[in-house]
């Protein structure tokens, strides 16, 4: 049984409120001339000559404000102060096990699949973004399986072409590493500590684990019974967070379909075992160039069920991670 409680489904109003809450704070960037302390020691109304240092500081502040304004315009739902990021891609497509060129060919020759041109074009665009993001993460050495690979030094077009040819298998080791982190996170909620949860998760995932750990009354044991399906990478996105130091935020969404068991050990010596199939879309996030590595940010709640194949239906839409 999943130890992560289901997040409440938000309405469109709640979603807008979520986006508005992630607006950059400008309190720390007040121009020096507007501070009341600047006029305390000089009561004269005669014009004063600013020092070169003051002028340089004011210019830097104005340039910084202009950078943040441009970044805010490009990413209106992002917090530059707290580094708590929204989900970059709320639309996810059904997982595919074929490379993209084979996937397109199969859709053309299979008479049972009816493809809507507009929906298919949107799907291709999202897939292209994922390929580009994986390629950029490889170049920035943000994926351990490619940290020492020759692909790090290859031009971007060649790297992207290699990813297009490989398909979902291009990041197989990364997905396995994320799966191991997900299982450790589930185990941590059952029998771990808050410190272990902090090392594995952040934001809402950490708050959820912290709440569960603090409110445990019985001894719990979590077990992975089996993987009904191998975990699969659904989406990868990255965007600029802070233009001042070129800090980048990256997110990868992985789908899990597992059979999990939760054993509750009572004080009287009895034990209760509950087994359940758990299907979750987990968001893994990393800030670059920070060395914290990838952490679990939370899970996505679908608005509609995932369709098993490409059809005229639009791509499944997901809520942002909710509190």
VEXBA-450115 format. One record per atom (N, C-alpha, C): x, y, z; residue in three letters. Coordinates in steps of 0.001 Angstrom, whole numbers, plus 500000, padded with zeros to 6 digits. Each point is the difference from the previous one (the first is absolute). Layout:
BEGIN
XYZALA...
! end
This chain:
BEGIN
500847498800500000UNK499153501200500000UNK500875501240500000UNK499622500926499228UNK500809501207499904UNK499929500788501292UNK501139500464500469UNK500044500821501195UNK499876501469499686UNK499996500357498712UNK499851501394499616UNK498523500294499856UNK499420500850500824UNK498569500284499875UNK499709500720498703UNK498831499746499455UNK499605500629498741UNK499820501485500216UNK500544500802499079UNK499839501442500074UNK498605500381499532UNK499485501030500602UNK498669500452499625UNK500030500525498578UNK498921499758499267UNK499888500494498636UNK499551501453500049UNK500785500845499368UNK499740501432500061UNK499128500434498843UNK499189501000500248UNK499192500584498944UNK500842500997499239UNK499434500556498956UNK500755500985499221UNK500329501215500835UNK499135500341500953UNK500272501136500872UNK501183499708500895UNK500040498783500516UNK501124499623500849UNK501292499979499223UNK499927499575498754UNK501204499967499174UNK500523501397499752UNK499068500929499760UNK500457501372499803UNK500617500546501272UNK499424499672501138UNK500565500458501255UNK501375499424500234UNK500192498746499589UNK501312499354500117UNK501020500744499174UNK499629500361498787UNK500941500703499124UNK500325501377500543UNK498972500691500557UNK500238501351500474UNK500870500016501243UNK500018498876500744UNK500782499961501226UNK501488499897499735UNK500396499687498782UNK501406499851499668UNK500484501220499232UNK499840501166500561UNK500474501224499376UNK501244500468500739UNK501022500447499284UNK501245500384500649UNK499807501152500969UNK500657499922501134UNK499955501078500973UNK501100500996499677UNK499661501288500038UNK500972501038499654UNK500412500795501239UNK499704499472501185UNK500313500725501215UNK501498500214500136UNK500777499014499576UNK501447500080500200UNK500695500880498981UNK499265500574499061UNK500643500771498936UNK499468501424499945UNK499835500609501174UNK499554501388500056UNK501155500905499605UNK499793500952499082UNK501087500908499622UNK500513500773501201UNK501294500285500013UNK500598500675501145UNK499403501376500220UNK499644500696498926UNK499497501361500141UNK498641500050500660UNK499235498898500015UNK498674500014500601UNK500022499628501468UNK501156499610500535UNK500075499629501406UNK499958501240500866UNK499216500021501113UNK499951501187500865UNK501335500284500663UNK500856498981500141UNK501296500230500629UNK500901500875499151UNK499715500110498729UNK500850500801499118UNK499853501484500268UNK498928500429500693UNK499755501428500214UNK500121500374501471UNK500432499087500852UNK500018500275501431UNK501110500961500373UNK501166499818499432UNK501161500782500412UNK500128501301499236UNK499185500240498994UNK500117501219499187UNK498617500630499899UNK499740500995500838UNK498694500652499997UNK499938501147499019UNK501115500397499421UNK500022501122499081UNK499256499653498720UNK499357501040499420UNK499282499805498741UNK500895500222498800UNK501253500324500217UNK500924500222498892UNK500283498677499302UNK500146500044498688UNK500277498754499269UNK501335499400500423UNK500016498687500127UNK501213499302500406UNK500566499234498815UNK501296499884499988UNK500671499240498954UNK500180498558500465UNK499501499064499221UNK500126498586500358UNK501421499523499741UNK500456499153500884UNK501322499418499805UNK499947498982498863UNK501162499705499473UNK500063499028498904UNK499545498616500465UNK500317499659501256UNK499586498704500530UNK498477499894500061UNK499348501090500463UNK498540500000500076UNK499378499872498620UNK500552500728499039UNK499481499916498636UNK500161498590499436UNK501153499377500261UNK500215498636499512UNK499021499023500637UNK499764500169501309UNK499062499115500685UNK498585500162499457UNK499611501255499760UNK498660500237499472UNK499846499414498601UNK501056500117499197UNK499940499416498660UNK499864498481500072UNK500746499381500923UNK499908498551500145UNK498615499574500462UNK499428500791500921UNK498654499677500487UNK498981500100498878UNK500102501067499204UNK499063500166498892UNK500163498885498969UNK501240499629499709UNK500223498906499052UNK499448498687500543UNK500160499794501295UNK499479498789500623UNK498481499974499941UNK499372501138500267UNK498538500076499934UNK499506499743498582UNK500736500520499017UNK499599499773498611UNK500102498523499641UNK501057499334500471UNK500146498569499743UNK498866499206500626UNK499675500323501248UNK498919499282500681UNK498659500262499340UNK499804501226499500UNK498746500310499317UNK499857499183498726UNK501106499868499245UNK499953499181498790UNK499755498533500341UNK500652499530501062UNK499798498604500397UNK498584499764500494UNK499442500990500720UNK498630499869500492UNK499013499961498844UNK500269500796498974UNK499117500005498838UNK500040498667499272UNK501191499397499930UNK500131498707499325UNK499476498850500850UNK500116500129501336UNK499555498936500911UNK499164500621501113UNK498749500385499721UNK499193500743500979UNK499641499203501231UNK500080498674499965UNK499572499198501147UNK501166499544500862UNK501141500626499860UNK501202499492500646UNK500430500905501144UNK500494499407501070UNK500506500736501145UNK501522500044499923UNK500555501210499953UNK501449500131499918UNK500633500055501385UNK499198500263501020UNK500550500104501344UNK500062498673500705UNK498951499208499939UNK499932498749500743UNK500440498805499170UNK500141500134498711UNK500374498908499108UNK498975498876500029UNK498759500308500346UNK498933499006499930UNK499325500161498651UNK500165499026499146UNK499608500130498606UNK498687499295499728UNK499223500502499050UNK498805499276499560UNK500390498858499071UNK499037499201499628UNK500245498939499022UNK500105500640498625UNK501098499745499298UNK500240500652498719UNK499057499503498907UNK499677498706500001UNK499182499416498934UNK498792499287500604UNK498800500626499949UNK498799499373500576UNK499327499006499069UNK500467499860498761UNK499393499069499047UNK500971498845499734UNK499517498789500203UNK500820498813499801UNK499337499082498992UNK500819499370499179UNK499499499088498976UNK500132498558500465UNK499211499094499421UNK500128498582500350UNK501417499515499729UNK500548499178500884UNK501369499505499778UNK500085499135498753UNK501114500107499313UNK500246499195498811UNK501324499272500166UNK500079498788499471UNK501211499194500122UNK500775499956498686UNK499563500773499011UNK500652500012498702UNK500727501320499792UNK501091499998499242UNK500593501271499582UNK498988500831499211UNK500206501288499956UNK499003500893499416UNK499725499687498535UNK501024499707499214UNK499765499762498574UNK499202498711499787UNK500207498982500850UNK499198498783499903UNK498580500228500510UNK499883500850500996UNK498676500325500541UNK499140500691498943UNK500588500924499268UNK499253500693498941UNK499631499033498881UNK500935499133499625UNK499711499032498932UNK498888499042500410UNK499998499577501250UNK498960499089500486UNK498631500671499973UNK499933501264500349UNK498724500717499970UNK499448500114498578UNK500904500069499022UNK499546500145498614UNK499486498684499426UNK500630498889500362UNK499629498718499388UNK498925499260500787UNK499777500370501247UNK499006499305500819UNK498620500599499749UNK499069499263499406UNK498673500568499701UNK499139500193501238UNK500369499401501118UNK499193500113501218UNK500258501295500759UNK501057500702499648UNK500352501237500699UNK499573501192499154UNK499117500803500553UNK499556501220499337UNK500698501186500661UNK500820500657499239UNK500828501073500535UNK499419501343499603UNK499772500843500995UNK499580501371499736UNK501245500828499665UNK500036500676498864UNK501222500725499602UNK500454501024501030UNK499059500762500561UNK500386501026500977UNK500564499369501271UNK499343498939500482UNK500484499327501205UNK501358499346499763UNK500178499421498818UNK501276499359499683UNK501118501027499887UNK499700501169499443UNK501007501051499895UNK500420500487501384UNK499033500141500912UNK500322500402501369UNK500846498938500693UNK499670498739499757UNK500772498917500608UNK501444500009499501UNK500188500211498694UNK501349500042499440UNK500796501162500590UNK499344501120500188UNK500686501160500560UNK500442499726501434UNK499126499383500792UNK500373499674501376UNK501131498971500031UNK499942499029499106UNK501070498996499943UNK501321500655499596UNK499936500942499073UNK501208500703499578UNK500613500774501158UNK499158500647500820UNK500507500713501174UNK500696499041500962UNK499417498812500169UNK500603499017500898UNK501366499563499489UNK500100499731498696UNK501283499595499414UNK501038501105500170UNK499618501240499730UNK500932501113500138UNK500453500162501449UNK499065499828500941UNK500353500144501411UNK500976498918500437UNK499736498755499607UNK500922498919500350UNK501382500271499416UNK500039500505498760UNK501280500326499390UNK500750501085500749UNK499289501034500435UNK500648501077500750UNK500451499523501375UNK499214499136500636UNK500410499453501297UNK501248499136499858UNK500103499293498883UNK501215499228499734UNK501200500933499874UNK499824501095499257UNK501105500935499794UNK500435500662501302UNK499074500203500920UNK500308500626501289UNK500410498978501054UNK500153498740499592UNK500398498913500896UNK499042499852501179UNK498726500230499753UNK498989499888501054UNK499412498598500094UNK500350499119499051UNK499558498608500028UNK501222499119500230UNK499984499237501068UNK501182499225500385UNK500426499004498932UNK499046499428499271UNK500370498978499023UNK500777500576498815UNK499940501318499803UNK500732500631498897UNK501072500965500494UNK500329499937501275UNK500958500955500549UNK501364499894499326UNK500409498790499662UNK501309499791499362UNK499865499539498552UNK498836500155499415UNK499777499535498636UNK500576500985498982UNK500387499480498855UNK500496500857498924UNK498891500896499458UNK498733499632500235UNK498884500801499507UNK499941501373500651UNK500644500143501157UNK500037501305500664UNK500684501033499118UNK500966499565499215UNK500801500924499198UNK499535500086498544UNK498987499243499631UNK499517500044498619UNK499100501207499787UNK499884500505498767UNK499093501122499728UNK498549499628500316UNK499214501000500330UNK498602499764500385UNK499203499270498926UNK500092500369498702UNK499220499264498985UNK500315498507499974UNK501280499647500112UNK500368498579499993UNK499485499297501245UNK500058500687501128UNK499513499410501247UNK498494499778499945UNK499272500972499460UNK498547499865499889UNK499622498903499008UNK500738499892498915UNK499725498936499035UNK500206498631500632UNK501039499862500815UNK500242498731500690UNK498847499672500938UNK499470501008500687UNK498871499776500907UNK498741499622499228UNK499775500613498854UNK498840499662499174UNK500079498547499545UNK501196499532499648UNK500154498631499531UNK499862498993501140UNK500510500333501165UNK499940499079501130UNK498599499900500585UNK499265501103499999UNK498659499973500564UNK500014499933501518UNK499007499345500613UNK499896499963501467UNK501189499346500687UNK500739499146499288UNK501134499328500622UNK501210500882500218UNK499959501240499509UNK501165500875500107UNK500311500374501440UNK499002500055500850UNK500199500382501403UNK499599498866500930UNK500229498771499589UNK499547498847500781UNK500676499927501365UNK501301500295500075UNK500700499949501281UNK499532501113500929UNK499695501158499429UNK499474501096500812UNK498647499634500582UNK499151499382499198UNK498683499586500486UNK500141498964501106UNK500938499070499867UNK500220499001501049UNK500481500662501288UNK500860501007499870UNK500471500719501185UNK498856500746500673UNK499121500599499192UNK498833500682500559UNK499065499006500683UNK499853498816499417UNK499145498974500603UNK500543499587501364UNK501313499837500094UNK500599499644501281UNK499775501101501031UNK500114501245499576UNK499757501129500905UNK498534500028500445UNK499093499697499092UNK498568499951500329UNK499715498909501032UNK500607498824499830UNK499783498906500949UNK500609500331501366UNK501144500645500003UNK500600500423501267UNK499124501037500697UNK499379500864499222UNK499106501012500562UNK498782499346500643UNK499429498997499342UNK498860499293500563UNK500396499265501279UNK501168499373499988UNK500487499301501185UNK500268500977501131UNK500500501183499659UNK500307501013501009UNK498739500445500725UNK498899500137499284UNK498760500396500651UNK499534498962501014UNK500283498732499720UNK499551498932500891UNK500905499841501213UNK501314500062499786UNK500908499687501104UNK501235500882500040UNK500024501090499255UNK501172500857499963UNK499885501203500913UNK500934500922499834UNK500052501211500811UNK499747501225499129UNK499775501123500662UNK499773501247499272UNK501257500405499236UNK501169499743500570UNK501242500306499303UNK500148499211498714UNK499610498737500033UNK500043499189498786UNK499000500509498968UNK498834500431500473UNK498992500545499082UNK500498501273499340UNK500723500833500747UNK500531501240499442UNK501055499720498941UNK500758498928500160UNK501019499648499014UNK499393499459498715UNK498760499507500069UNK499366499389498837UNK498976500893499325UNK499429500964500736UNK498848500734499475UNK500097501473500331UNK499062500761499453UNK499928501440500219UNK498555500457499813UNK499744501249500343UNK498691500625499792UNK498876499129500562UNK498974499747499203UNK498831499285500503UNK500301498550500355UNK500898499366499274UNK500352498616500326UNK500659499925501375UNK500851500963500310UNK500642500015501318UNK498985500302501096UNK499099500951499752UNK498980500320501001UNK499113498792500286UNK499650499269498945UNK499171498808500177UNK500724498950500829UNK501261499727499655UNK500772499006500749UNK500209500435501444UNK500270501272500193UNK500203500523501351UNK498744499817500851UNK498844500271499426UNK498738499843500730UNK499759498536500367UNK500257499098499067UNK499771498575500258UNK500964499483501064UNK501264500386499918UNK500998499519500960UNK499680500483501407UNK499592501253500120UNK499713500550501324UNK498730499422500618UNK499100499496499192UNK498730499495500515UNK499923498470500000UNK501129499330499807UNK499990498539500072UNK499761499544501431UNK499073499069500161UNK499712499439501322UNK500432498541500105UNK499818499252498922UNK500387498594499980UNK501261499825499160UNK500646498882500178UNK501159499675499181UNK499516499566498621UNK500559500631498972UNK499581499729498629UNK501158499415499196UNK499653499142499074UNK500973499437499063UNK499422500094498597UNK500751500641499115UNK499556500130498607UNK500766499005499146UNK499309499384499053UNK500632499027499113UNK499556500237498567UNK500941499846499080UNK499676499996498578UNK499754498551499594UNK498762499679499666UNK499657498632499619UNK500516499709498599UNK499661500868499042UNK500474499831498633UNK499720501271499211UNK500658500111498878UNK499714501070499040UNK499060499441498947UNK498779500513499967UNK499057499543498979UNK500486500374498604UNK500593501180499897UNK500603500468498759UNK501302500704500350UNK500988499951499135UNK501235500733500276UNK499719501504500070UNK500672500722500885UNK499822501455500044UNK500420500629498681UNK499308501057499607UNK500262500617498704UNK500034501513500156UNK500920500629499291UNK500125501457499998UNK498912500590499111UNK499211500912500549UNK498905500617499258UNK500351501377499466UNK500756500763500772UNK500255501383499602UNK501267500497500672UNK500690500914499331UNK501180500660500560UNK499979501453499554UNK500162500902500950UNK499984501427499702UNK501042500708500851UNK500517501105499475UNK500905500847500757UNK499783501443499588UNK500256500910500940UNK499803501415499721UNK500924500818500883UNK500236501242499600UNK500844500896500776UNK499256500461501249UNK500654499893501155UNK499401500436501260UNK500461501398500365UNK501310500196500034UNK500558501281500425UNK501063500427498998UNK499747501060499230UNK500982500431498999UNK501252500611500599UNK499980500312501296UNK501176500620500608UNK501185499043500051UNK499735498732500301UNK501091499029500055UNK499749498814499083UNK499123500185499002UNK499701498969499002UNK499555498692500649UNK499187500109501035UNK499496498806500676UNK498833499427499205UNK500003498693499824UNK499011499311499174UNK499262498972500843UNK498703499884499770UNK499194498970500639UNK499608498942498985UNK500130498739500373UNK499660498887499109UNK499031499068500706UNK499037499489499242UNK499013499062500535UNK499833498829499036UNK499900498817500554UNK499739498781499235UNK498835499273500653UNK499022499611499195UNK498829499276500495UNK500132498533499597UNK499872499115500974UNK500113498557499776UNK498721499333500487UNK499461499086499182UNK498784499263500354UNK500377498663500622UNK499331499674501116UNK500222498738500698UNK498690499224500070UNK500085498706499766UNK498862499087500150UNK500507498796500784UNK499730499982501297UNK500585499001500890UNK498943499362500890UNK500367498877500557UNK499219499336501037UNK500755500210501308UNK499380500702500955UNK500662500346501250UNK499252499386501179UNK500754499705501048UNK499413499434501216UNK500414500841501193UNK499074500204500925UNK500258500731501234UNK499618499100501169UNK500966499702500841UNK499784499126501154UNK499986500857501259UNK498920499903500763UNK499845500737501248UNK500195499045501168UNK500987500287500848UNK500299499168501164UNK499406500666501237UNK499007499367500604UNK499352500526501191UNK500846499702501242UNK499703500725501059UNK500746499819501250UNK499747498646500640UNK498849499378499681UNK499691498690500579UNK500632498844499227UNK500805500319498996UNK500704498969499259UNK499347499567498707UNK498791500467499730UNK499316499643498758UNK500473500899498865UNK499880499492498789UNK500414500750498812UNK498918499918498937UNK499787501109499326UNK499017500075498926UNK500713500383498713UNK499768499232498952UNK500646500247498710UNK498944500402498984UNK500231501129499363UNK499101500490498958UNK500801500172498711UNK499488499434498938UNK500657500069498692UNK499111500766499033UNK500628500838499192UNK499224500837499089UNK500822500339498767UNK499307500111498881UNK500642500474498777UNK500043501523500033UNK501172500554499755UNK500204501443500085UNK500529500501498662UNK499292500941499407UNK500433500651498761UNK500183501484500294UNK501224500477499842UNK500308501386500340UNK500928500607498962UNK499823501297499785UNK500896500800499170UNK500794500915500932UNK501262499676500211UNK500828500728500954UNK500874501027499281UNK500128501172500614UNK500817501084499460UNK501331500028500741UNK501088499893499254UNK501349500102500550UNK500588501337499549UNK500615500700500932UNK500474501362499707UNK501444500163500446UNK500696500843499248UNK501383500324500346UNK500293501428499594UNK500770500697500834UNK500473501338499675UNK501442499896499531UNK500292500653498908UNK501339499965499407UNK500583501412500069UNK501229500194500518UNK501041498992500240UNK500091499492501439UNK498952500017500794UNK500067499479501361UNK500400498530499993UNK500618499559501084UNK500493498625500099UNK499066499095500795UNK498813500465500310UNK499073499191500792UNK499515498776499246UNK500047500033498693UNK499521498875499214UNK498492500028499836UNK499472498925499440UNK498568499905499734UNK499248499618501270UNK498869500666500202UNK499134499698501138UNK498556499873499529UNK499217499274500778UNK498582499844499684UNK499262501262500419UNK499321500613499060UNK499254501227500277UNK498569499696500430UNK499390498988499432UNK498622499637500316UNK499438499143498888UNK498693499843500000UNK499357499206498961UNK498913500820499327UNK499685499622498778UNK498976500678499219UNK498688499237500104UNK498916500753500035UNK498663499412500051UNK499331500238498658UNK499618498958499274UNK499404500196498669UNK498590500540500077UNK499669500874499053UNK498626500473499853UNK499155498972499260UNK500636499302499056UNK499317498950499248UNK500903498786499975UNK499436498847499690UNK500782498774499943UNK500908500003498777UNK501135499357500118UNK500920499878498874UNK499410499024498989UNK499971500409498752UNK499502499106498958UNK501125499057499593UNK499696498747499620UNK501066499036499721UNK500728500238498696UNK499463500819499099UNK500662500212498726UNK499641501384499473UNK500732500442499003UNK499739501299499409UNK498662499959499279UNK499147500944500283UNK498686500040499368UNK499604501445499814UNK498733500224499709UNK499517501361499818UNK499839500720501326UNK500125499274501126UNK499880500622501308UNK501216500875500265UNK499819501121500702UNK501144500846500328UNK500907499311501003UNK501205500531500147UNK500951499423500943UNK499475500138501415UNK500254499009500856UNK499550500088501389UNK500575501230500674UNK499178500709500743UNK500428501201500693UNK500121499701501483UNK501012500591500629UNK500263499725501399UNK499990501293500793UNK499513499897501241UNK500061501129500905UNK501444500238500422UNK500278501212500411UNK501277500246500642UNK500016499283501346UNK501184499820500560UNK500113499343501297UNK499322500869501037UNK499087499422500732UNK499186500764500925UNK500404499736501436UNK499654500940500845UNK500306499861501424UNK498920499159500663UNK
! end
